Amino acid sequence: MTSLTLQDIKKSYGNIDIIQGVDLKIEPGELVVFVGPSGCGKSTLLRMIAGLEPISSGELRIGGQRMNERSASERGIAMVFQSYALYPHMTVYKNMSFGLETARMPRAEIDSRVRKAAEILQITQLLDRKPKQLSGGQRQRVAIGRAIVREPSVFLFDEPLSNLDAELRVQTRVEIAKLHADIGATMIYVTHDQVEAMTLADRIVVLRGGRIEQAGTPLEIYNAPANRFVAGFIGSPKMNFLEARVLSSGGDLALDLAGTSVALAGYGGRGLEATASLGVRPEHLRVGSDQGADLGAMTVTHVEQLGGQTIVYGRLSDGQQIVATLDGQQSVQAGQELPLRVDLARCHVFDADGRRVAARAA
């Protein structure tokens, strides 16, 4: 297992700054997920680690050794791409062994590595087939197997599930998590899918505009997002942001939310001005309950029945959009008014600049 350190890493194309000073330490054996919207720089950062893009400034260390000037082949890294990139005329066995043969590894060692990787990935029965005879999920497992046989210090995954259908995405995601548990290697995984990030990561790194917005465990980021961007990106459906007028902030914080007064303990004197946003996750809203604080009523505009959950879309009296996730199969119709309540201890307060305001410790 190998550590990896990025110190003030930057990447520019001419006058355009893509990566704007990234500092990150990845511990040996960690599975770290880079997540963020398209264009945030996550794939560029991964390619810089892999040696496929030069580093404009800063320092990259793998296993304590500086790697900036090292070629991709000298970094001890294996990369799995979004496209499978398999040789169509070669069998699965040959696709997995080809790189080792090129490196002139002994035939017995090659065979041992290929068969071991095939067993881990449960593709032993596919070794004599060619890529055109495989499903998308099987092809991706072959691509992962090709990386495993190299026995790299660090595995890099660049959106490896993007070309798979929904069922195969879930299946392959579970297989990658099991692979990490089995071999314990250091892994960096890039995705724009926050569900993949939450289910796979030891730590999530949320990127925006070439900068790290927040890094932490999945539940740290879910429970204590650093700002509105992170709060809105992690969670599905996304967090509700309800604009409110600050009534008082000297003692407890009092907000006017669509004509309903909401009091939050512990936020007094936290630097809030005339307005603030109350962040409420859809799954934390309650309908038909007498527990929690009153948030007023929502007028239902659309309902999604998912079997195990009912997702209700609507608006408050002042027109603000709001989404609630209810357990089970609820009988809710468009046009209906639903009284909303919430446990304020599970809400978040954001200032006018989008920074999360932390309550004082009790």
VEXMARVO-160840 format. One record per residue (C-alpha): residue number from 1; residue in three letters; x, y, z. Coordinates in steps of 0.1 Angstrom, whole numbers. Each point is the difference from the previous one (the first is absolute). Layout:
N
+-----+------+-------+-------+-------+
: seq : type :     X :     Y :     Z :
+-----+------+-------+-------+-------+
: NUM :  ALA :     X :     Y :     Z :
...
+-----+------+-------+-------+-------+
END
This chain:
362
+-----+------+-------+-------+-------+
: seq : type :     X :     Y :     Z :
+-----+------+-------+-------+-------+
:   1 :  MET :     0 :     0 :     0 :
:   2 :  THR :    13 :    34 :   -10 :
:   3 :  SER :    -7 :    36 :    11 :
:   4 :  LEU :    -5 :    28 :   -25 :
:   5 :  THR :     5 :    38 :     7 :
:   6 :  LEU :   -10 :    30 :   -21 :
:   7 :  GLN :    15 :    33 :    11 :
:   8 :  ASP :   -13 :    32 :   -16 :
:   9 :  ILE :    -6 :   -18 :   -34 :
:  10 :  LYS :    -9 :    23 :   -28 :
:  11 :  LYS :    -8 :    -5 :   -37 :
:  12 :  SER :    -3 :    27 :   -26 :
:  13 :  TYR :    -6 :     0 :   -38 :
:  14 :  GLY :    15 :    33 :   -11 :
:  15 :  ASN :   -18 :    27 :    21 :
:  16 :  ILE :   -28 :   -24 :    10 :
:  17 :  ASP :     4 :   -14 :    35 :
:  18 :  ILE :   -16 :   -35 :     3 :
:  19 :  ILE :    13 :   -13 :    33 :
:  20 :  GLN :     6 :    29 :    25 :
:  21 :  GLY :    21 :   -13 :    28 :
:  22 :  VAL :   -11 :   -34 :    14 :
:  23 :  ASP :    14 :   -12 :    33 :
:  24 :  LEU :    -9 :   -36 :     9 :
:  25 :  LYS :    15 :   -30 :    19 :
:  26 :  ILE :   -13 :   -34 :    -9 :
:  27 :  GLU :     9 :   -27 :    26 :
:  28 :  PRO :    12 :   -35 :   -10 :
:  29 :  GLY :   -29 :   -23 :    -8 :
:  30 :  GLU :   -26 :    29 :    -2 :
:  31 :  LEU :   -27 :     1 :   -26 :
:  32 :  VAL :    -4 :    37 :    -8 :
:  33 :  VAL :   -27 :    12 :   -23 :
:  34 :  PHE :     3 :    32 :   -20 :
:  35 :  VAL :   -35 :    14 :    -7 :
:  36 :  GLY :   -14 :    31 :   -15 :
:  37 :  PRO :   -19 :    14 :   -30 :
:  38 :  SER :    13 :    -3 :   -36 :
:  39 :  GLY :    29 :    23 :    -6 :
:  40 :  CYS :    11 :     3 :    37 :
:  41 :  GLY :    34 :   -15 :    -7 :
:  42 :  LYS :    -3 :   -35 :    15 :
:  43 :  SER :    11 :   -20 :   -31 :
:  44 :  THR :    28 :    25 :    -7 :
:  45 :  LEU :    12 :    -5 :    36 :
:  46 :  LEU :    -1 :   -37 :    -4 :
:  47 :  ARG :    19 :     1 :   -33 :
:  48 :  MET :    27 :    22 :    16 :
:  49 :  ILE :     4 :   -27 :    27 :
:  50 :  ALA :     3 :   -26 :   -27 :
:  51 :  GLY :    26 :    19 :   -19 :
:  52 :  LEU :   -22 :     5 :   -30 :
:  53 :  GLU :    -1 :    38 :     5 :
:  54 :  PRO :    31 :    21 :    11 :
:  55 :  ILE :    -3 :    18 :    33 :
:  56 :  SER :     3 :    38 :    -4 :
:  57 :  SER :    12 :     6 :    35 :
:  58 :  GLY :    -1 :   -17 :    34 :
:  59 :  GLU :    13 :   -34 :    11 :
:  60 :  LEU :   -14 :   -35 :    -4 :
:  61 :  ARG :    14 :   -28 :    23 :
:  62 :  ILE :    -8 :   -37 :    -2 :
:  63 :  GLY :    14 :   -21 :    28 :
:  64 :  GLY :    20 :    30 :    11 :
:  65 :  GLN :    18 :     4 :   -33 :
:  66 :  ARG :    -4 :    31 :   -22 :
:  67 :  MET :   -17 :   -10 :   -33 :
:  68 :  ASN :    -4 :    32 :   -19 :
:  69 :  GLU :    27 :    -8 :   -26 :
:  70 :  ARG :    -6 :   -38 :     0 :
:  71 :  SER :   -17 :   -16 :   -30 :
:  72 :  ALA :   -34 :   -17 :     4 :
:  73 :  SER :    17 :   -34 :    -2 :
:  74 :  GLU :    23 :     8 :    29 :
:  75 :  ARG :   -27 :    10 :    25 :
:  76 :  GLY :   -12 :   -34 :    10 :
:  77 :  ILE :   -36 :     9 :   -10 :
:  78 :  ALA :   -27 :   -19 :   -20 :
:  79 :  MET :   -29 :    19 :   -14 :
:  80 :  VAL :   -35 :   -12 :   -10 :
:  81 :  PHE :   -17 :    23 :   -25 :
:  82 :  GLN :   -36 :     8 :    -8 :
:  83 :  SER :     4 :   -18 :   -33 :
:  84 :  TYR :    11 :   -36 :     3 :
:  85 :  ALA :    28 :     4 :   -25 :
:  86 :  LEU :     3 :   -38 :    -6 :
:  87 :  TYR :    17 :   -15 :   -30 :
:  88 :  PRO :   -29 :   -14 :   -21 :
:  89 :  HIS :    22 :   -27 :   -17 :
:  90 :  MET :    14 :   -13 :    33 :
:  91 :  THR :   -16 :   -24 :    25 :
:  92 :  VAL :    -7 :    11 :    36 :
:  93 :  TYR :    31 :   -19 :    11 :
:  94 :  LYS :    21 :    17 :   -26 :
:  95 :  ASN :   -14 :    35 :     8 :
:  96 :  MET :     9 :    -5 :    36 :
:  97 :  SER :    35 :   -15 :    -6 :
:  98 :  PHE :    11 :    22 :   -29 :
:  99 :  GLY :    16 :    27 :    21 :
: 100 :  LEU :    19 :   -25 :    21 :
: 101 :  GLU :    12 :   -18 :   -32 :
: 102 :  THR :    13 :    33 :   -13 :
: 103 :  ALA :    19 :     5 :    32 :
: 104 :  ARG :    16 :   -35 :    -6 :
: 105 :  MET :   -13 :   -15 :    32 :
: 106 :  PRO :     4 :   -38 :     3 :
: 107 :  ARG :   -29 :   -19 :   -15 :
: 108 :  ALA :    -8 :   -19 :    33 :
: 109 :  GLU :    -2 :    33 :    19 :
: 110 :  ILE :   -23 :    15 :   -26 :
: 111 :  ASP :   -23 :   -30 :     1 :
: 112 :  SER :    -1 :     0 :    37 :
: 113 :  ARG :    -9 :    37 :     1 :
: 114 :  VAL :   -27 :    -2 :   -27 :
: 115 :  ARG :   -17 :   -29 :    16 :
: 116 :  LYS :     1 :    15 :    35 :
: 117 :  ALA :   -15 :    32 :   -13 :
: 118 :  ALA :   -27 :   -19 :   -20 :
: 119 :  GLU :    -9 :   -19 :    31 :
: 120 :  ILE :    -3 :    32 :    21 :
: 121 :  LEU :   -23 :    15 :   -27 :
: 122 :  GLN :   -19 :   -32 :    -7 :
: 123 :  ILE :     9 :     0 :   -37 :
: 124 :  THR :    20 :   -33 :    -2 :
: 125 :  GLN :   -26 :   -15 :   -23 :
: 126 :  LEU :     4 :    29 :   -24 :
: 127 :  LEU :    38 :    -2 :    -6 :
: 128 :  ASP :    -3 :   -16 :   -34 :
: 129 :  ARG :   -27 :    25 :   -13 :
: 130 :  LYS :     6 :    31 :   -20 :
: 131 :  PRO :   -14 :    34 :    10 :
: 132 :  LYS :   -29 :    -1 :   -25 :
: 133 :  GLN :   -13 :   -31 :    18 :
: 134 :  LEU :    -2 :    19 :    34 :
: 135 :  SER :   -26 :    22 :    16 :
: 136 :  GLY :     9 :    36 :    10 :
: 137 :  GLY :     4 :   -10 :    36 :
: 138 :  GLN :    23 :   -30 :   -10 :
: 139 :  ARG :    21 :    23 :   -21 :
: 140 :  GLN :     5 :    24 :    28 :
: 141 :  ARG :    10 :   -28 :    23 :
: 142 :  VAL :    26 :   -11 :   -26 :
: 143 :  ALA :    13 :    36 :     0 :
: 144 :  ILE :     3 :    -1 :    38 :
: 145 :  GLY :    17 :   -34 :    -2 :
: 146 :  ARG :    26 :    15 :   -24 :
: 147 :  ALA :     8 :    25 :    26 :
: 148 :  ILE :     1 :   -25 :    29 :
: 149 :  VAL :    26 :   -23 :   -18 :
: 150 :  ARG :    25 :    29 :     1 :
: 151 :  GLU :    -1 :     0 :    38 :
: 152 :  PRO :     2 :    38 :     1 :
: 153 :  SER :     6 :    22 :    30 :
: 154 :  VAL :   -30 :    21 :    -8 :
: 155 :  PHE :   -32 :    -7 :   -20 :
: 156 :  LEU :   -17 :    28 :   -19 :
: 157 :  PHE :   -36 :    -2 :   -12 :
: 158 :  ASP :   -13 :    26 :   -24 :
: 159 :  GLU :   -38 :    -2 :     0 :
: 160 :  PRO :     2 :   -38 :    -7 :
: 161 :  LEU :   -38 :    -5 :     3 :
: 162 :  SER :   -12 :    27 :   -23 :
: 163 :  ASN :    -7 :   -22 :   -30 :
: 164 :  LEU :   -19 :   -27 :    20 :
: 165 :  ASP :   -38 :    -2 :     4 :
: 166 :  ALA :   -15 :     6 :    35 :
: 167 :  GLU :     0 :   -37 :    11 :
: 168 :  LEU :    36 :    -6 :   -11 :
: 169 :  ARG :    11 :    33 :    16 :
: 170 :  VAL :   -12 :   -13 :    34 :
: 171 :  GLN :    14 :   -34 :    -5 :
: 172 :  THR :    34 :    12 :   -11 :
: 173 :  ARG :     1 :    26 :    27 :
: 174 :  VAL :    -4 :   -28 :    26 :
: 175 :  GLU :    28 :   -19 :   -18 :
: 176 :  ILE :    24 :    29 :     2 :
: 177 :  ALA :    -8 :     5 :    37 :
: 178 :  LYS :     7 :   -38 :     6 :
: 179 :  LEU :    32 :     3 :   -21 :
: 180 :  HIS :    13 :    28 :    23 :
: 181 :  ALA :    -9 :   -20 :    31 :
: 182 :  ASP :    17 :   -31 :   -14 :
: 183 :  ILE :    33 :    15 :   -12 :
: 184 :  GLY :     2 :    31 :    22 :
: 185 :  ALA :    17 :    21 :   -26 :
: 186 :  THR :     0 :    38 :    -1 :
: 187 :  MET :   -26 :    11 :   -25 :
: 188 :  ILE :   -12 :    33 :   -14 :
: 189 :  TYR :   -34 :     0 :   -17 :
: 190 :  VAL :   -14 :    28 :   -21 :
: 191 :  THR :   -38 :     4 :    -5 :
: 192 :  HIS :   -27 :    26 :    -4 :
: 193 :  ASP :   -25 :   -24 :    16 :
: 194 :  GLN :    -4 :     9 :    37 :
: 195 :  VAL :   -16 :   -34 :     8 :
: 196 :  GLU :    32 :   -17 :   -12 :
: 197 :  ALA :    20 :    24 :    21 :
: 198 :  MET :   -20 :    -7 :    32 :
: 199 :  THR :    -1 :   -38 :    -4 :
: 200 :  LEU :    37 :    -6 :   -10 :
: 201 :  ALA :    21 :    26 :    17 :
: 202 :  ASP :    20 :    -1 :    32 :
: 203 :  ARG :     4 :    38 :    -7 :
: 204 :  ILE :   -17 :    22 :   -25 :
: 205 :  VAL :    17 :    30 :   -16 :
: 206 :  VAL :   -26 :    25 :   -14 :
: 207 :  LEU :    15 :    22 :   -27 :
: 208 :  ARG :   -13 :    31 :   -17 :
: 209 :  GLY :    18 :    23 :   -24 :
: 210 :  GLY :    34 :   -18 :     5 :
: 211 :  ARG :    -1 :     4 :    38 :
: 212 :  ILE :    -9 :   -23 :    29 :
: 213 :  GLU :   -32 :    12 :    16 :
: 214 :  GLN :     0 :   -27 :    27 :
: 215 :  ALA :    17 :   -33 :     8 :
: 216 :  GLY :   -13 :   -25 :    26 :
: 217 :  THR :   -18 :   -33 :     6 :
: 218 :  PRO :   -33 :    -4 :   -18 :
: 219 :  LEU :   -20 :     6 :    32 :
: 220 :  GLU :    21 :    30 :    10 :
: 221 :  ILE :    -8 :    16 :   -33 :
: 222 :  TYR :   -36 :   -10 :     2 :
: 223 :  ASN :    -5 :    11 :    36 :
: 224 :  ALA :    22 :    31 :     0 :
: 225 :  PRO :     4 :    15 :   -35 :
: 226 :  ALA :    24 :    29 :    -2 :
: 227 :  ASN :   -22 :    21 :   -22 :
: 228 :  ARG :   -31 :     1 :   -22 :
: 229 :  PHE :    18 :   -15 :   -29 :
: 230 :  VAL :    11 :   -31 :    18 :
: 231 :  ALA :   -34 :    -3 :    18 :
: 232 :  GLY :   -18 :     2 :   -33 :
: 233 :  PHE :    23 :   -24 :   -18 :
: 234 :  ILE :     0 :   -29 :    26 :
: 235 :  GLY :   -34 :   -15 :     5 :
: 236 :  SER :   -28 :   -11 :   -23 :
: 237 :  PRO :   -24 :    16 :    -3 :
: 238 :  LYS :    21 :    31 :     7 :
: 239 :  MET :    -3 :    21 :    31 :
: 240 :  ASN :   -28 :    26 :     1 :
: 241 :  PHE :    14 :    35 :     5 :
: 242 :  LEU :   -28 :    22 :    14 :
: 243 :  GLU :     7 :    38 :     0 :
: 244 :  ALA :   -10 :    17 :    32 :
: 245 :  ARG :     1 :    34 :    16 :
: 246 :  VAL :    20 :     3 :    32 :
: 247 :  LEU :   -24 :    13 :    28 :
: 248 :  SER :    26 :    -1 :    27 :
: 249 :  SER :    35 :   -15 :     6 :
: 250 :  GLY :    10 :    14 :    34 :
: 251 :  GLY :   -12 :   -30 :    21 :
: 252 :  ASP :   -15 :   -29 :   -19 :
: 253 :  LEU :    -2 :     5 :   -38 :
: 254 :  ALA :   -36 :     8 :   -11 :
: 255 :  LEU :    -9 :    -3 :   -37 :
: 256 :  ASP :   -31 :    11 :   -20 :
: 257 :  LEU :    -5 :   -29 :   -24 :
: 258 :  ALA :   -30 :     6 :   -24 :
: 259 :  GLY :   -19 :    18 :    29 :
: 260 :  THR :     9 :   -27 :    25 :
: 261 :  SER :    23 :     8 :    29 :
: 262 :  VAL :    27 :   -26 :     6 :
: 263 :  ALA :    23 :     2 :    30 :
: 264 :  LEU :    34 :   -18 :     0 :
: 265 :  ALA :    20 :    -3 :    33 :
: 266 :  GLY :    37 :     5 :     0 :
: 267 :  TYR :     4 :    23 :   -30 :
: 268 :  GLY :    -2 :    34 :    17 :
: 269 :  GLY :    29 :    24 :    -7 :
: 270 :  ARG :    13 :   -21 :   -29 :
: 271 :  GLY :     4 :    30 :   -24 :
: 272 :  LEU :   -32 :    -4 :   -19 :
: 273 :  GLU :   -14 :    31 :   -17 :
: 274 :  ALA :   -34 :     7 :   -15 :
: 275 :  THR :    -6 :   -33 :   -18 :
: 276 :  ALA :    11 :   -36 :     4 :
: 277 :  SER :    -8 :   -34 :   -16 :
: 278 :  LEU :   -14 :   -29 :    19 :
: 279 :  GLY :    13 :   -33 :   -14 :
: 280 :  VAL :   -24 :   -29 :     5 :
: 281 :  ARG :     5 :   -34 :   -16 :
: 282 :  PRO :   -31 :   -15 :   -16 :
: 283 :  GLU :     2 :   -31 :    22 :
: 284 :  HIS :    -1 :    20 :    32 :
: 285 :  LEU :   -33 :    16 :    -7 :
: 286 :  ARG :   -31 :   -15 :    17 :
: 287 :  VAL :   -36 :     1 :   -11 :
: 288 :  GLY :   -29 :    -7 :    24 :
: 289 :  SER :    22 :     0 :    31 :
: 290 :  ASP :    -2 :    20 :    32 :
: 291 :  GLN :    38 :    -2 :     6 :
: 292 :  GLY :    25 :    26 :   -11 :
: 293 :  ALA :    -4 :    37 :   -10 :
: 294 :  ASP :   -27 :    13 :   -22 :
: 295 :  LEU :    12 :    11 :   -34 :
: 296 :  GLY :   -35 :     9 :   -14 :
: 297 :  ALA :   -18 :   -18 :   -28 :
: 298 :  MET :    11 :   -11 :   -34 :
: 299 :  THR :   -23 :    -1 :   -30 :
: 300 :  VAL :     7 :   -32 :   -20 :
: 301 :  THR :     9 :     4 :   -37 :
: 302 :  HIS :    13 :   -34 :    -8 :
: 303 :  VAL :     4 :   -35 :    15 :
: 304 :  GLU :    24 :   -28 :    -7 :
: 305 :  GLN :    -9 :   -35 :    13 :
: 306 :  LEU :    31 :   -21 :     3 :
: 307 :  GLY :   -15 :   -29 :    19 :
: 308 :  GLY :    21 :     3 :    32 :
: 309 :  GLN :    -2 :    38 :     0 :
: 310 :  THR :   -23 :    28 :   -12 :
: 311 :  ILE :    17 :    31 :   -12 :
: 312 :  VAL :   -22 :    31 :     2 :
: 313 :  TYR :     8 :    32 :   -19 :
: 314 :  GLY :   -18 :    33 :    10 :
: 315 :  ARG :     3 :    36 :    10 :
: 316 :  LEU :    -4 :    20 :    31 :
: 317 :  SER :   -24 :    29 :     4 :
: 318 :  ASP :    26 :    25 :   -13 :
: 319 :  GLY :     6 :   -21 :   -32 :
: 320 :  GLN :    33 :   -16 :    11 :
: 321 :  GLN :     5 :   -35 :   -13 :
: 322 :  ILE :     3 :   -29 :    25 :
: 323 :  VAL :     4 :   -38 :    -3 :
: 324 :  ALA :    -9 :   -26 :    27 :
: 325 :  THR :     9 :   -37 :     1 :
: 326 :  LEU :   -26 :   -20 :    18 :
: 327 :  ASP :     4 :   -36 :    12 :
: 328 :  GLY :   -21 :   -27 :   -18 :
: 329 :  GLN :   -29 :     5 :   -24 :
: 330 :  GLN :   -19 :    32 :    10 :
: 331 :  SER :   -33 :    10 :   -15 :
: 332 :  VAL :     9 :    36 :   -11 :
: 333 :  GLN :   -15 :    19 :   -29 :
: 334 :  ALA :     9 :    31 :   -19 :
: 335 :  GLY :   -17 :    31 :    14 :
: 336 :  GLN :    -1 :   -15 :    35 :
: 337 :  GLU :    13 :    21 :    29 :
: 338 :  LEU :    23 :   -18 :    24 :
: 339 :  PRO :    11 :    14 :    34 :
: 340 :  LEU :    38 :    -3 :     4 :
: 341 :  ARG :    21 :    -5 :    31 :
: 342 :  VAL :    37 :    -6 :     5 :
: 343 :  ASP :    25 :    -7 :    28 :
: 344 :  LEU :    20 :    32 :     0 :
: 345 :  ALA :    30 :   -18 :    14 :
: 346 :  ARG :     3 :   -16 :   -35 :
: 347 :  CYS :    -2 :    32 :   -19 :
: 348 :  HIS :    28 :    22 :   -12 :
: 349 :  VAL :     4 :    38 :    -1 :
: 350 :  PHE :    19 :    17 :   -28 :
: 351 :  ASP :     9 :    37 :    -1 :
: 352 :  ALA :    -5 :    23 :   -30 :
: 353 :  ASP :    33 :   -12 :   -16 :
: 354 :  GLY :   -10 :   -36 :     3 :
: 355 :  ARG :    23 :    -9 :    29 :
: 356 :  ARG :   -14 :   -25 :    25 :
: 357 :  VAL :    -5 :    16 :    34 :
: 358 :  ALA :     8 :   -24 :    28 :
: 359 :  ALA :   -20 :     1 :    32 :
: 360 :  ARG :    18 :     4 :    33 :
: 361 :  ALA :     9 :   -32 :    17 :
: 362 :  ALA :   -25 :    -8 :    27 :
+-----+------+-------+-------+-------+
END
